[in-house]
Every structure is written in structure tokens, then in C-alpha cells.
Amino acid sequence: MRTKKVDKTNMLFNILYCIAKVLEKLLFNVKVQGMTNLPEKGRLIICPNHTSNIDPIILLLYTNRIIHFLAKDELFKGRFLTWFFTKLYVTPVNRTGSDAAAVKKCLRLLRDEKVLGIFPEGTTK
């Protein structure tokens, strides 16, 4: 397993990452294949299936890069949740129409050689 690259300026992300890693080892038996196919540098779009709310967490635990996810804007209710999800590199997306701000943010992330995580099927709820 490769070493996780963390953001030294984001203590919340680092703490939650460590807690999730411990819980995953204790509670789940996750088997991951093909992680050697992911590049260690450069822009990347990851588009996995979305079968559970823990999918983003598992994906983060088994990659060696920080993933910037898109998520439905309904999750960003209130100041605390907006702050929380922003600290975890999540970008809100308005699913009722086109969202130019989210598209621009994705393009910026890719221009900056970041990893963008998108769950194409999302959810209908």
C-alpha cells in the first residue's frame, strides 16, 4: 500500500482520515484491486459506482491522493455543514439545472493537476 499524501494545512481532513482508516480496518473487510493503475501525479477524474454513502470514504482510504468530490448541494445546509464539507474537499452541485460554478470549479481543479471524484449515477433522492 502506498503512503497517503495529506494536506498539511487541513487538520480536520487529516484527523478524520486517520479515524476512518482505523474504523475501516476494525469493521470492514475491503478488498481493492487495480489501484496500481492510478497515476501518482497529474490531473485525474475518478468515476466509480455509487452504492453506499461510505463510497467516498473508502475511495479516499485506498488512493494515495486527495480527491475533490462533487456532491448534491442539499448536503450543504447551514454554515457548519458548508464549512465541514468544504474542508473535506467537497464541491456542491445544483442538480435541478445547469451549474456553471461547479463546472468552473472542476475545470480549475483539473488545471491545477488535482483529482476530481464524480459519482455519475448520483442519487435521485
C-alpha positions as CSV (number, residue, x, y, z in Angstrom):
1,M,0.0,0.0,0.0
2,R,1.3,3.4,-0.9
3,T,1.6,6.2,1.6
4,K,-1.3,8.6,1.8
5,K,-0.4,12.2,0.7
6,V,-2.1,14.6,3.1
7,D,-2.7,18.3,3.1
8,K,-0.5,19.6,5.9
9,T,-2.7,22.7,6.2
10,N,-6.0,20.8,6.8
11,M,-6.0,19.2,10.2
12,L,-9.7,18.2,10.1
13,F,-9.1,16.2,6.9
14,N,-6.1,14.5,8.4
15,I,-7.8,13.6,11.7
16,L,-10.9,12.2,10.0
17,Y,-8.7,10.3,7.6
18,C,-6.9,8.6,10.5
19,I,-10.1,7.8,12.3
20,A,-11.7,6.4,9.1
21,K,-8.6,4.2,8.5
22,V,-8.8,2.7,11.9
23,L,-12.5,2.1,11.7
24,E,-12.2,0.5,8.2
25,K,-9.5,-1.9,9.5
26,L,-11.6,-2.9,12.5
27,L,-15.1,-3.0,11.0
28,F,-14.8,-3.9,7.3
29,N,-13.0,-6.4,5.1
30,V,-12.4,-4.3,2.0
31,K,-10.6,-5.8,-0.9
32,V,-9.3,-3.4,-3.6
33,Q,-7.9,-4.3,-7.0
34,G,-6.3,-2.2,-9.6
35,M,-5.0,0.7,-7.5
36,T,-1.6,0.4,-9.2
37,N,-3.3,1.7,-12.3
38,L,-3.9,5.1,-10.8
39,P,-1.2,7.7,-11.6
40,E,0.6,9.2,-8.7
41,K,0.7,12.7,-10.3
42,G,-1.2,14.8,-12.7
43,R,-4.9,15.5,-13.3
44,L,-7.3,12.7,-12.9
45,I,-11.1,12.1,-13.0
46,I,-12.3,9.1,-11.0
47,C,-15.9,8.0,-11.8
48,P,-16.8,5.0,-9.6
49,N,-20.2,3.4,-9.0
50,H,-22.1,4.9,-6.0
51,T,-23.7,2.1,-4.0
52,S,-23.3,3.5,-0.5
53,N,-22.8,6.7,1.5
54,I,-19.4,5.4,2.6
55,D,-18.1,5.1,-1.0
56,P,-16.2,8.4,-1.0
57,I,-14.6,7.4,2.3
58,I,-13.4,4.0,1.1
59,L,-12.2,5.5,-2.1
60,L,-10.1,8.1,-0.2
61,L,-8.7,5.4,2.1
62,Y,-7.4,3.4,-0.8
63,T,-5.9,6.1,-3.0
64,N,-2.7,7.9,-2.3
65,R,-4.1,11.3,-3.4
66,I,-6.7,13.7,-2.1
67,I,-9.9,13.5,-4.1
68,H,-12.1,16.6,-4.6
69,F,-15.7,15.2,-4.8
70,L,-18.8,16.7,-6.3
71,A,-21.9,16.3,-4.1
72,K,-25.5,17.4,-4.2
73,D,-26.0,20.8,-2.8
74,E,-28.7,19.6,-0.4
75,L,-25.9,18.4,1.8
76,F,-24.7,21.9,2.3
77,K,-27.5,23.1,4.6
78,G,-26.3,25.6,7.1
79,R,-23.0,27.2,7.9
80,F,-21.5,24.2,9.8
81,L,-22.2,21.6,7.0
82,T,-20.9,24.0,4.4
83,W,-17.7,24.5,6.3
84,F,-17.4,20.8,7.1
85,F,-17.8,19.6,3.5
86,T,-15.6,22.4,2.1
87,K,-12.8,21.3,4.5
88,L,-13.2,17.7,3.1
89,Y,-12.8,19.0,-0.5
90,V,-16.4,18.6,-1.5
91,T,-18.0,20.9,-4.1
92,P,-21.7,21.4,-4.1
93,V,-23.6,20.8,-7.4
94,N,-27.1,22.0,-8.1
95,R,-28.9,19.1,-9.7
96,T,-32.0,20.9,-10.8
97,G,-30.4,22.6,-13.7
98,S,-27.0,23.6,-15.1
99,D,-24.4,24.7,-12.5
100,A,-21.8,26.8,-14.2
101,A,-20.0,27.5,-10.9
102,A,-19.5,23.7,-10.3
103,V,-18.2,23.2,-13.8
104,K,-15.8,26.1,-13.5
105,K,-14.5,24.6,-10.1
106,C,-14.0,21.2,-11.8
107,L,-12.0,22.8,-14.6
108,R,-9.9,24.7,-12.1
109,L,-9.2,21.6,-10.1
110,L,-8.1,19.7,-13.3
111,R,-6.0,22.6,-14.5
112,D,-4.2,22.5,-11.1
113,E,-3.4,18.8,-11.5
114,K,-5.9,17.7,-8.8
115,V,-8.1,14.5,-8.6
116,L,-11.8,15.0,-9.3
117,G,-14.2,12.4,-8.0
118,I,-17.6,12.1,-9.6
119,F,-20.3,9.5,-9.0
120,P,-22.1,9.7,-12.4
121,E,-25.3,8.0,-11.4
122,G,-25.5,10.1,-8.2
123,T,-28.9,9.7,-6.5
124,T,-32.4,10.5,-7.3
125,K,-33.4,11.4,-3.7
